[in-house]
Amino acid sequence: MPEATGIRRYLRKSWRWYLMIPLMALRWGLHKIGFEYSQVRWYLPFVWLFGRCRKDPRPLLPAGRARILVIRVDGIGDLLTALPSLRLLRQSLPDVHIDWLVRPVNRALAEASGLADGIYYYEISTAPPSTNMKARDNLVTLTARLRKNRYDAAIEFNGHNLPRRLALLSAPRRCFGLAPTQFVRGAVEAEFYERLTDPVPWSDDMRARSVCRNFRTAQAFLAKAGIADIPAQPVKVDAPLPCHDALGLYYYRVTEHSRQAWDDWRAAHGVKGSYAVIHPCSTEPTRNWPAGRFAAVANWLCDERDLDVAVTGSAFDLPIVREICEQSPTGRIHACAGDLSFADCAALFADAQVLVCADTSAMHLADLVGCPIVAVFLPWPWFTRNLPFTQPEAAVFPVNAPQEMPSLRDIPQHINRITVDQVMDAVRRVLDRSDDPQCAPRIPDANTGLFR
């Protein structure tokens, strides 16, 4: 049958939303008189109607070709921290069809991983679908495509409202996700998710590290599926680091294409010997250290350690990257922003002596390929949960920071309390440790798998 066009295609795609008209009118009226719509029980049957998700008593993964949807609609760094969990699912369920639902910004990373049988994309909009026509049409189209796949289970790794609703709207037989009391606003909505999903309870290590949060969710799903011999940790606790055999599930495979792209760039810019990398920019401005201080560290690496320095970033970071490179009197600091894709940067990090960076996704990629890291960090739990999993000692914190996290407006003054001398001392310790073969290796805790 030929594809419908014009008004027929629009009506076929949007007829479901006509059911929303009276609900939207009721929501608007309740909002005007002071009620919070997420607290009202009329909102929940709509998601129930469109989701049809139940706690099905039948086996989680039926015989034959079972299908699973994995949802991680978040940033690049968040997907990187979930890679060990996604690799665990792939290795434990080799005959199961696994689809991913990620943001378009993660397209290259998702395709390069080779862990998904199918990949779907959804861009998070700041406006809700009820007021944003494009977001509404995208959600309707995506929901229709996902529901055709008739998933046996959906695993939601975000723990936020929107990914939970996407999981329910995809109509799986079972839905797994973090216990809703952590992020879901409203007691009624939390109770609704509790009844529809299989919640994963929180533990101390899940609150301490994002990697553990994702890994425990995958473990809970596999346990429900009856899989035996599930690894307890993403790394092997009986083998020390640095050692590739100790990484277990926590690694990123550098492709030949990435190595060739890095070798070509290196030859074109005359980087012949050992080198260090600086990644100065994060997508969140509150996490950024001043460019002048990164330039001071880069010049120290050139003068004192005789290293070339590659400054990486996206094309949007070029002004800051050029500002750092212009402060080099020797010309050994090279701008690499926008020249290599994020996936190709894995080869750059894999051979680097050290990465000096802000709290950013490049830090997680470097940790996955085993690159020594020194990262400028803020000291509060909202930020420290993103510490490099195998190198938490790599973080450099501001001195005399308050115990309680201040407002976002006041955070930049705390990141600026980190001095150049602090970072250079940390880099010196990392480089001396890598040069000393007798240095004590890092061994994770046997109970939690966390590095202290």
C-alpha positions as CSV (number, residue, x, y, z in Angstrom):
1,M,0.0,0.0,0.0
2,P,1.5,3.4,-0.9
3,E,2.3,5.7,2.0
4,A,-0.5,8.2,2.9
5,T,0.3,11.8,2.0
6,G,-1.1,15.2,2.9
7,I,-4.1,15.5,5.3
8,R,-4.6,11.7,5.4
9,R,-1.0,11.2,6.6
10,Y,-1.4,13.9,9.3
11,L,-4.6,12.5,10.5
12,R,-3.3,9.0,10.6
13,K,-0.3,10.2,12.7
14,S,-2.2,12.5,15.1
15,W,-5.7,11.0,15.7
16,R,-4.5,9.8,19.2
17,W,-4.0,13.4,20.2
18,Y,-7.7,14.2,19.7
19,L,-8.3,12.2,22.9
20,M,-6.1,14.7,24.7
21,I,-8.2,17.8,24.0
22,P,-10.6,17.4,26.9
23,L,-7.7,16.3,29.2
24,M,-5.7,19.4,28.2
25,A,-8.7,21.6,28.8
26,L,-9.2,20.1,32.3
27,R,-5.5,20.5,33.0
28,W,-5.6,24.2,32.0
29,G,-8.6,24.8,34.2
30,L,-7.1,23.1,37.2
31,H,-3.9,25.0,36.7
32,K,-5.8,28.3,36.7
33,I,-7.4,27.6,40.0
34,G,-4.1,26.5,41.6
35,F,-4.0,22.7,41.3
36,E,-0.9,20.8,40.2
37,Y,-1.9,18.5,37.4
38,S,0.7,15.8,38.2
39,Q,-1.0,15.4,41.5
40,V,-4.5,14.7,40.0
41,R,-5.5,11.1,39.3
42,W,-7.3,11.9,36.0
43,Y,-3.9,12.3,34.4
44,L,-2.9,8.7,35.1
45,P,-5.5,6.7,33.1
46,F,-4.3,8.4,30.0
47,V,-0.8,7.0,30.3
48,W,-2.3,3.7,31.3
49,L,-4.4,3.7,28.2
50,F,-1.5,4.5,25.9
51,G,1.1,2.5,27.7
52,R,-0.8,-0.8,28.4
53,C,2.2,-1.8,30.6
54,R,1.4,-4.4,33.2
55,K,3.4,-6.5,35.7
56,D,2.9,-9.5,33.5
57,P,3.2,-12.8,35.5
58,R,4.5,-14.7,32.4
59,P,8.3,-15.3,31.9
60,L,10.1,-12.0,31.3
61,L,11.8,-13.2,28.1
62,P,9.7,-15.8,26.2
63,A,11.2,-18.5,24.1
64,G,12.2,-17.4,20.6
65,R,13.3,-13.9,19.6
66,A,12.6,-11.7,22.6
67,R,12.8,-7.9,22.2
68,I,14.1,-5.3,24.7
69,L,14.1,-1.5,24.6
70,V,16.8,0.3,26.4
71,I,16.1,4.0,27.1
72,R,18.9,6.5,27.8
73,V,17.8,9.9,26.5
74,D,20.6,12.0,28.0
75,G,24.0,13.5,27.3
76,I,27.1,11.8,25.8
77,G,28.7,11.4,29.2
78,D,25.6,9.7,30.6
79,L,25.6,7.2,27.8
80,L,29.3,6.5,28.3
81,T,28.6,5.7,32.0
82,A,25.9,3.3,30.9
83,L,28.1,1.4,28.3
84,P,29.3,-1.2,30.8
85,S,25.7,-2.0,31.7
86,L,24.7,-2.2,28.0
87,R,27.6,-4.4,27.3
88,L,26.5,-6.7,30.2
89,L,23.0,-6.9,28.6
90,R,24.5,-7.8,25.2
91,Q,26.8,-10.4,26.5
92,S,24.3,-12.0,28.8
93,L,21.5,-12.0,26.2
94,P,23.2,-12.8,22.9
95,D,20.0,-14.1,21.2
96,V,17.7,-11.2,22.3
97,H,16.9,-8.3,20.0
98,I,18.0,-5.1,21.9
99,D,17.0,-1.7,20.6
100,W,18.3,1.6,22.1
101,L,16.4,4.9,22.4
102,V,18.9,7.8,22.7
103,R,19.3,11.4,21.8
104,P,20.5,12.3,18.3
105,V,23.7,13.8,19.8
106,N,24.7,10.2,20.7
107,R,24.2,8.8,17.2
108,A,28.0,8.3,16.4
109,L,28.7,6.8,19.8
110,A,25.7,4.4,19.7
111,E,26.6,3.2,16.2
112,A,30.3,2.7,17.0
113,S,29.5,0.6,20.1
114,G,28.1,-2.3,18.1
115,L,25.9,-3.3,21.1
116,A,22.5,-2.5,19.7
117,D,20.4,-4.3,17.0
118,G,18.4,-1.1,16.3
119,I,18.7,2.5,17.4
120,Y,15.9,5.1,17.7
121,Y,16.4,8.8,18.4
122,Y,14.3,11.3,20.4
123,E,15.3,14.9,21.1
124,I,14.3,16.3,24.4
125,S,12.3,19.5,24.0
126,T,12.1,22.2,26.6
127,A,8.5,22.7,25.8
128,P,6.0,19.9,26.6
129,P,4.3,18.1,23.7
130,S,1.0,19.6,24.6
131,T,2.2,23.1,23.6
132,N,5.0,22.3,21.1
133,M,3.6,20.9,17.8
134,K,6.9,19.6,16.5
135,A,7.7,17.8,19.8
136,R,4.1,16.5,19.8
137,D,4.4,15.1,16.2
138,N,7.8,13.6,17.0
139,L,6.5,11.9,20.1
140,V,3.4,10.5,18.2
141,T,5.6,9.1,15.4
142,L,8.1,7.6,17.8
143,T,5.5,6.0,20.0
144,A,3.8,4.4,16.9
145,R,7.1,3.0,15.7
146,L,8.0,1.6,19.1
147,R,4.7,0.0,19.8
148,K,4.8,-1.9,16.5
149,N,7.9,-3.8,17.9
150,R,5.8,-5.3,20.7
151,Y,8.7,-5.2,23.3
152,D,8.8,-7.8,26.0
153,A,10.5,-5.4,28.3
154,A,11.8,-1.8,28.5
155,I,14.7,-0.8,30.7
156,E,14.8,2.9,31.7
157,F,18.3,4.1,32.9
158,N,17.5,7.8,33.4
159,G,15.2,7.8,36.4
160,H,13.3,10.9,35.3
161,N,9.7,11.6,34.3
162,L,10.0,11.8,30.5
163,P,12.0,8.6,30.0
164,R,9.6,6.8,32.3
165,R,6.7,7.9,30.2
166,L,8.5,7.0,27.0
167,A,9.0,3.5,28.4
168,L,5.3,3.1,29.3
169,L,4.1,4.5,26.0
170,S,6.2,2.0,24.1
171,A,3.8,-0.6,25.5
172,P,6.2,-3.3,26.7
173,R,5.0,-6.3,28.8
174,R,7.3,-5.3,31.6
175,C,9.0,-2.0,32.5
176,F,12.2,-1.7,34.6
177,G,13.6,1.4,36.1
178,L,15.0,3.1,39.2
179,A,12.7,3.4,42.2
180,P,10.5,6.5,41.5
181,T,10.9,8.2,44.9
182,Q,14.2,9.7,43.8
183,F,13.1,11.8,40.8
184,V,9.3,11.5,40.2
185,R,7.5,14.6,41.5
186,G,4.1,13.9,43.1
187,A,3.0,11.1,45.4
188,V,0.2,10.0,43.1
189,E,2.5,9.8,40.0
190,A,5.1,7.9,42.1
191,E,2.5,5.4,43.2
192,F,1.4,5.0,39.6
193,Y,4.9,4.2,38.4
194,E,5.4,1.9,41.4
195,R,2.4,-0.2,40.4
196,L,3.2,-0.3,36.7
197,T,6.9,-0.9,36.8
198,D,9.5,-3.2,38.5
199,P,11.4,-0.6,40.5
200,V,15.1,-1.1,41.3
201,P,15.8,0.0,44.9
202,W,18.6,2.4,45.5
203,S,21.9,1.5,47.3
204,D,24.7,3.6,48.6
205,D,27.0,2.9,45.7
206,M,24.3,3.8,43.3
207,R,24.0,7.2,44.9
208,A,27.8,7.6,44.9
209,R,28.5,6.7,41.2
210,S,26.5,7.0,38.0
211,V,28.2,3.8,36.7
212,C,26.9,1.8,39.6
213,R,23.4,3.2,39.2
214,N,23.2,1.9,35.6
215,F,25.0,-1.4,36.4
216,R,22.6,-2.3,39.3
217,T,19.6,-1.6,37.1
218,A,21.0,-4.0,34.5
219,Q,21.7,-6.6,37.2
220,A,18.2,-6.4,38.5
221,F,16.7,-7.0,35.1
222,L,19.0,-10.0,34.4
223,A,18.1,-11.5,37.8
224,K,14.4,-11.2,37.0
225,A,15.1,-12.8,33.6
226,G,16.7,-15.8,35.3
227,I,20.2,-15.3,34.0
228,A,22.9,-17.0,36.1
229,D,26.5,-15.9,36.7
230,I,25.9,-12.2,36.5
231,P,29.1,-10.2,37.2
232,A,29.0,-8.4,40.5
233,Q,31.0,-5.4,39.3
234,P,31.8,-3.7,36.0
235,V,35.5,-4.3,36.8
236,K,37.3,-7.4,38.1
237,V,38.0,-7.0,41.8
238,D,40.7,-9.6,41.9
239,A,43.0,-7.9,39.4
240,P,44.7,-4.5,39.8
241,L,44.6,-1.5,37.6
242,P,46.1,-0.3,35.3
243,C,45.7,-3.6,33.5
244,H,43.4,-4.2,30.5
245,D,42.4,-7.6,31.8
246,A,41.0,-6.0,35.0
247,L,38.6,-3.8,33.2
248,G,36.0,-6.5,32.7
249,L,33.0,-4.7,31.1
250,Y,34.4,-1.2,31.7
251,Y,36.2,-0.3,28.5
252,Y,35.7,1.4,25.1
253,R,37.0,-0.3,22.0
254,V,39.1,2.0,19.8
255,T,38.4,1.3,16.1
256,E,40.9,1.2,13.3
257,H,39.1,4.2,11.7
258,S,39.7,6.3,14.9
259,R,43.3,5.3,15.0
260,Q,43.8,6.3,11.4
261,A,42.0,9.6,11.8
262,W,44.2,10.4,14.9
263,D,47.5,9.3,13.1
264,D,46.6,11.5,10.1
265,W,45.9,14.6,12.3
266,R,49.1,14.0,14.3
267,A,51.2,13.8,11.2
268,A,49.7,16.9,9.7
269,H,50.4,19.0,12.9
270,G,53.8,17.6,13.7
271,V,53.0,15.9,17.0
272,K,55.8,13.2,16.9
273,G,56.6,12.3,20.5
274,S,54.7,11.9,23.8
275,Y,51.9,14.3,24.3
276,A,49.2,15.4,26.8
277,V,45.6,16.4,26.2
278,I,43.6,19.3,27.6
279,H,39.8,19.4,27.2
280,P,38.8,22.7,28.8
281,C,35.0,23.0,28.1
282,S,31.9,21.4,29.5
283,T,28.4,21.9,28.2
284,E,27.5,23.3,31.6
285,P,29.3,26.6,32.1
286,T,29.3,26.2,35.9
287,R,31.8,23.4,35.6
288,N,34.3,25.3,33.4
289,W,37.7,26.5,34.8
290,P,39.2,29.7,33.3
291,A,40.9,29.3,30.0
292,G,44.0,31.3,31.2
293,R,44.6,28.7,33.9
294,F,44.4,25.8,31.4
295,A,46.9,27.7,29.3
296,A,49.3,27.9,32.3
297,V,49.1,24.2,32.8
298,A,49.7,23.5,29.1
299,N,52.8,25.7,29.1
300,W,54.1,23.9,32.2
301,L,53.6,20.6,30.5
302,C,55.6,21.8,27.5
303,D,58.4,23.4,29.5
304,E,58.8,21.1,32.4
305,R,57.7,17.7,31.0
306,D,58.7,18.2,27.4
307,L,55.3,17.2,26.1
308,D,53.3,18.5,23.2
309,V,49.7,19.4,24.1
310,A,46.6,18.8,22.0
311,V,43.6,21.0,23.1
312,T,40.3,19.2,22.2
313,G,36.7,20.2,22.1
314,S,33.8,20.7,19.8
315,A,33.5,23.3,17.0
316,F,31.6,25.5,19.5
317,D,34.6,25.5,21.8
318,L,37.0,26.9,19.2
319,P,37.2,30.4,20.7
320,I,38.3,29.1,24.0
321,V,40.7,26.5,22.5
322,R,42.3,29.2,20.3
323,E,42.7,31.5,23.4
324,I,44.7,28.7,25.1
325,C,46.8,28.0,22.0
326,E,47.6,31.7,21.5
327,Q,49.3,31.8,24.9
328,S,51.9,29.3,23.9
329,P,55.4,30.9,23.3
330,T,56.8,27.6,21.9
331,G,54.0,26.7,19.5
332,R,53.7,23.2,20.9
333,I,50.1,23.6,21.9
334,H,47.8,22.5,19.1
335,A,44.1,23.2,18.5
336,C,42.3,20.0,17.9
337,A,38.7,21.2,18.4
338,G,36.3,20.2,15.6
339,D,39.0,18.3,13.7
340,L,38.2,14.9,15.2
341,S,34.8,13.3,15.9
342,F,34.1,12.4,19.5
343,A,34.4,8.7,18.8
344,D,37.8,9.3,17.0
345,C,39.1,11.1,20.2
346,A,39.2,7.7,21.8
347,A,42.4,7.0,19.9
348,L,43.9,10.3,21.0
349,F,43.1,9.6,24.7
350,A,44.4,6.0,24.5
351,D,48.0,7.1,23.7
352,A,48.1,10.3,25.8
353,Q,50.3,10.7,28.9
354,V,47.6,12.5,30.8
355,L,44.3,14.3,30.2
356,V,43.6,17.6,32.1
357,C,40.0,18.5,31.8
358,A,36.8,19.8,33.3
359,D,33.9,17.6,34.4
360,T,32.8,16.5,30.9
361,S,32.0,13.5,28.7
362,A,35.6,13.4,27.4
363,M,36.7,12.5,30.9
364,H,34.5,9.4,30.8
365,L,35.8,8.4,27.4
366,A,39.4,8.7,28.5
367,D,38.7,6.6,31.6
368,L,37.1,3.9,29.5
369,V,40.3,3.7,27.3
370,G,42.6,3.8,30.3
371,C,44.1,7.3,30.0
372,P,45.4,8.9,33.2
373,I,43.2,11.9,34.2
374,V,43.3,15.1,36.2
375,A,39.9,16.7,36.4
376,V,38.7,20.0,37.9
377,F,35.7,19.1,40.0
378,L,33.1,20.7,42.3
379,P,32.9,18.9,45.7
380,W,29.2,18.3,46.1
381,P,27.4,14.9,45.5
382,W,25.5,16.2,42.5
383,F,28.9,16.5,40.7
384,T,31.0,13.8,42.4
385,R,28.6,11.0,41.2
386,N,30.2,11.7,37.8
387,L,33.8,11.1,39.0
388,P,35.9,8.9,36.7
389,F,34.9,5.4,37.8
390,T,38.4,3.9,38.0
391,Q,40.2,7.1,38.9
392,P,38.3,9.0,41.6
393,E,41.6,10.3,43.0
394,A,42.0,12.2,39.7
395,A,39.6,15.0,40.9
396,V,41.0,18.3,42.1
397,F,38.5,20.1,44.4
398,P,38.4,23.8,45.5
399,V,39.8,24.6,48.9
400,N,37.5,25.8,51.7
401,A,34.3,24.9,49.8
402,P,31.0,25.0,51.9
403,Q,29.4,21.7,53.0
404,E,26.1,22.5,51.4
405,M,25.8,23.1,47.6
406,P,25.2,26.8,46.9
407,S,22.9,28.2,44.2
408,L,23.9,27.8,40.6
409,R,24.7,31.5,40.4
410,D,27.4,31.2,43.1
411,I,29.0,28.0,41.8
412,P,31.5,29.7,39.4
413,Q,33.3,31.5,42.2
414,H,34.0,28.1,43.9
415,I,35.4,26.4,40.7
416,N,37.7,29.5,40.4
417,R,39.2,28.7,43.8
418,I,41.1,25.8,42.3
419,T,44.6,27.1,41.7
420,V,47.0,26.3,38.9
421,D,49.5,24.9,41.5
422,Q,46.9,22.4,42.7
423,V,46.3,21.1,39.2
424,M,50.1,21.0,38.4
425,D,50.8,19.0,41.6
426,A,48.0,16.5,40.6
427,V,49.5,16.2,37.1
428,R,53.0,15.7,38.5
429,R,51.7,12.8,40.8
430,V,49.9,11.1,37.8
431,L,53.0,11.4,35.5
432,D,55.4,10.2,38.2
433,R,53.1,7.3,39.0
434,S,52.9,6.2,35.4
435,D,56.7,6.4,35.1
436,D,57.3,4.3,38.3
437,P,56.9,0.5,37.6
438,Q,57.0,-0.1,41.4
439,C,54.0,2.1,42.1
440,A,51.2,0.4,44.0
441,P,48.3,-0.5,41.6
442,R,44.8,0.6,42.2
443,I,42.5,-2.3,43.4
444,P,38.7,-1.8,43.7
445,D,36.8,-2.6,46.9
446,A,35.8,-6.3,47.0
447,N,32.2,-5.5,48.2
448,T,31.3,-2.4,46.2
449,G,33.7,-2.4,43.3
450,L,34.4,1.3,44.0
451,F,37.9,2.7,43.8
452,R,38.8,4.8,46.9
